Each structure stands twice: as C-alpha cells, then as structure tokens.
Amino acid sequence: MELDELTLDTIRKHKDGVFQSELWKEMDIDSRKCSRIVTKLVKDGLVIRESAVSNGARTYLLKVAEDEKPSYDELLAGDMFSPCAGCRDACQPEYCGKLGDWVLHLVDLDNQS
C-alpha cells in the first residue's frame, strides 16, 4: 500500500478527524513528509484540512472529504421536500400556502412520534 493510501486510511479511522500534529506520530513518519502527503491529499480533494489548536499549538484537523457529504434531512418532512428550496415565488413566508402545508406536515410527523 502506498503512503498516500495509508495516510488516507489512517485519517479515515478517526471518525471525528485527527490533528496533523498527531497523524505523523501515529504513522511513524516525520512531520515534513506528513505535511507533503496531506497537502497532496487536500489538493486531490480527498482530505479536508481545518485550522485548529491542540495542546496550545496551532495545527490542522484532518477529515476525509467523502465523510463531509451534505445532509438535506432538515429540508424533508417525511417524504415531502421543503417548498422553499429553489422557490422563485416572491411571496411572504407567513402567507405562503405551500410553506404552510409543509410546516403542518412537519407538525403532524412530530405529533406521531
């Protein structure tokens, strides 16, 4: 297995992400080599790198990009999609019948739980 793949697998093992300052120690490689590999993985869109602080030192929190898929659950009321998503009507939300129906559907689902 190539070092890039091994690095990606190691990051993937950490469900909530891993600090870059910990990754190179865990992989038993030097920090410069780790930095070059991570930079390549970020450039390839496989890893997301966020600025972070660990034990008072600046570092990066690394996460696998595929784990960061957007969730649209908030736009669903059961099987009914929010009428406001992509809506081009110039309405006022408090008077929108489509939105009202969707909200009532949400309330009905909540009462069934």
PERAHU-V477948 format. One record per residue. N is the residue number from 0. RES is the residue in three letters. SS is DSSP state (H for helix, E for strand, C for the rest). PHI is phi as a letter, one per 20 degrees, with the letter a starting at -180 (none if undefined). Layout:
BEGIN
{{N:RES:SS:PHI} {N:RES:SS:PHI}}
END
This chain:
BEGIN
{{0:MET:C:none} {1:GLU:C:f} {2:LEU:H:f} {3:ASP:H:f} {4:GLU:H:f} {5:LEU:H:f} {6:THR:H:f} {7:LEU:H:f} {8:ASP:H:f} {9:THR:H:f} {10:ILE:H:f} {11:ARG:H:f} {12:LYS:H:f} {13:HIS:C:e} {14:LYS:C:g} {15:ASP:C:e} {16:GLY:C:n} {17:VAL:E:c} {18:PHE:E:f} {19:GLN:H:g} {20:SER:H:f} {21:GLU:H:e} {22:LEU:H:f} {23:TRP:H:f} {24:LYS:H:f} {25:GLU:H:f} {26:MET:H:e} {27:ASP:C:l} {28:ILE:C:c} {29:ASP:C:f} {30:SER:H:f} {31:ARG:H:f} {32:LYS:H:f} {33:CYS:H:f} {34:SER:H:f} {35:ARG:H:f} {36:ILE:H:f} {37:VAL:H:f} {38:THR:H:g} {39:LYS:H:f} {40:LEU:H:f} {41:VAL:H:f} {42:LYS:H:f} {43:ASP:C:f} {44:GLY:C:m} {45:LEU:C:e} {46:VAL:E:c} {47:ILE:E:d} {48:ARG:E:d} {49:GLU:E:d} {50:SER:E:f} {51:ALA:E:b} {52:VAL:E:c} {53:SER:E:c} {54:ASN:C:l} {55:GLY:C:n} {56:ALA:E:d} {57:ARG:E:f} {58:THR:E:b} {59:TYR:E:c} {60:LEU:E:e} {61:LEU:E:d} {62:LYS:E:c} {63:VAL:E:f} {64:ALA:H:f} {65:GLU:H:f} {66:ASP:H:f} {67:GLU:H:d} {68:LYS:C:f} {69:PRO:C:f} {70:SER:C:d} {71:TYR:C:d} {72:ASP:H:g} {73:GLU:H:f} {74:LEU:H:e} {75:LEU:E:d} {76:ALA:E:d} {77:GLY:C:m} {78:ASP:C:d} {79:MET:E:d} {80:PHE:E:e} {81:SER:C:g} {82:PRO:C:f} {83:CYS:C:e} {84:ALA:C:f} {85:GLY:C:n} {86:CYS:C:f} {87:ARG:C:d} {88:ASP:C:f} {89:ALA:C:e} {90:CYS:C:d} {91:GLN:C:d} {92:PRO:H:g} {93:GLU:H:f} {94:TYR:H:d} {95:CYS:C:e} {96:GLY:H:f} {97:LYS:H:f} {98:LEU:H:f} {99:GLY:H:g} {100:ASP:H:f} {101:TRP:H:f} {102:VAL:H:f} {103:LEU:H:f} {104:HIS:H:f} {105:LEU:H:f} {106:VAL:H:f} {107:ASP:H:f} {108:LEU:H:f} {109:ASP:H:f} {110:ASN:H:f} {111:GLN:H:f} {112:SER:C:f}}
END
